[in-house]
Amino acid sequence: MVMDPVKKRQTYAVQTGDYVGQMFIVCEVTDVEVGCLAVPDMKNVKVPKDKWTIGRNSDIIEYVETLPGEVYMISEKQYIVNEDSNN
């Protein structure tokens, strides 16, 4: 099954692993990785693209919704602040 490409503003629930219970808000997508703001921890998480695909295909992460623009803008600002502070 081919899944749609990951896009900014998408939100995923983490079902298992180190980030179980977190929501990943996609803030940056490159050829190499997917950059997310993990909520409620408000920390940036970088996931290699191949691991992201495995996570989606095996229900480790599950798509929840695409955030409305005005809600996403707040999350993206926090992501940028975190990047600038090298958290």
VEXDREN-2710 file (C-alpha; in Angstrom, 1 decimal):
% VEXDREN-2710
k/r/px/py/pz
1/MET/0.0/0.0/0.0
2/VAL/1.4/3.4/-1.0
3/MET/0.7/6.2/1.5
4/ASP/0.4/9.8/0.7
5/PRO/3.5/11.8/1.2
6/VAL/3.9/13.4/4.7
7/LYS/3.1/17.1/4.7
8/LYS/3.4/20.1/7.0
9/ARG/0.4/20.6/9.4
10/GLN/-0.3/16.9/9.6
11/THR/-0.7/15.5/13.2
12/TYR/0.1/11.9/14.2
13/ALA/-0.5/10.1/17.5
14/VAL/2.4/8.0/18.7
15/GLN/1.1/4.6/19.7
16/THR/4.2/2.9/21.0
17/GLY/7.9/3.4/21.7
18/ASP/9.8/6.2/23.4
19/TYR/7.2/8.9/22.4
20/VAL/4.0/6.9/23.2
21/GLY/1.2/9.3/24.2
22/GLN/2.7/12.2/22.3
23/MET/1.3/13.9/19.2
24/PHE/3.8/14.7/16.4
25/ILE/2.9/17.9/14.5
26/VAL/4.8/17.9/11.2
27/CYS/6.7/21.2/10.8
28/GLU/9.5/20.4/8.3
29/VAL/9.9/17.8/5.6
30/THR/13.2/17.3/3.8
31/ASP/14.5/14.5/1.5
32/VAL/16.2/13.0/4.6
33/GLU/13.9/13.5/7.6
34/VAL/10.6/14.6/9.0
35/GLY/10.9/17.4/11.7
36/CYS/8.1/17.4/14.2
37/LEU/7.0/19.3/17.3
38/ALA/6.2/16.7/20.0
39/VAL/3.2/17.7/22.1
40/PRO/2.7/18.1/25.0
41/ASP/6.5/18.0/25.6
42/MET/7.0/20.9/23.1
43/LYS/10.3/19.4/21.9
44/ASN/11.5/19.0/18.4
45/VAL/11.9/15.4/17.1
46/LYS/13.7/14.5/13.8
47/VAL/12.6/11.2/12.3
48/PRO/14.6/9.8/9.3
49/LYS/12.3/9.4/6.3
50/ASP/12.7/5.6/6.1
51/LYS/11.8/5.2/9.8
52/TRP/8.8/7.5/9.3
53/THR/7.5/5.3/6.6
54/ILE/8.0/2.2/8.7
55/GLY/6.2/3.9/11.6
56/ARG/3.2/4.8/9.5
57/ASN/3.0/1.4/7.8
58/SER/3.1/-0.5/11.1
59/ASP/0.8/1.8/13.1
60/ILE/3.6/3.0/15.4
61/ILE/2.3/6.5/14.4
62/GLU/-1.3/7.1/13.3
63/TYR/-2.6/10.0/11.3
64/VAL/-5.1/12.1/13.3
65/GLU/-5.7/15.3/11.4
66/THR/-4.3/18.2/9.4
67/LEU/-4.3/21.2/11.7
68/PRO/-6.1/24.4/10.7
69/GLY/-3.6/27.1/9.5
70/GLU/-4.0/29.4/12.5
71/VAL/-3.4/26.5/15.0
72/TYR/-0.4/25.2/13.0
73/MET/1.2/28.7/12.9
74/ILE/1.6/28.6/16.7
75/SER/3.1/25.1/16.6
76/GLU/5.5/26.1/13.8
77/LYS/6.7/29.2/15.8
78/GLN/7.5/26.9/18.7
79/TYR/9.4/24.5/16.4
80/ILE/11.4/27.4/15.0
81/VAL/12.2/28.8/18.5
82/ASN/13.4/25.3/19.5
83/GLU/15.6/25.0/16.4
84/ASP/17.1/28.4/17.2
85/SER/17.9/27.4/20.8
86/ASN/19.5/24.1/19.7
87/ASN/17.4/22.1/22.2
END
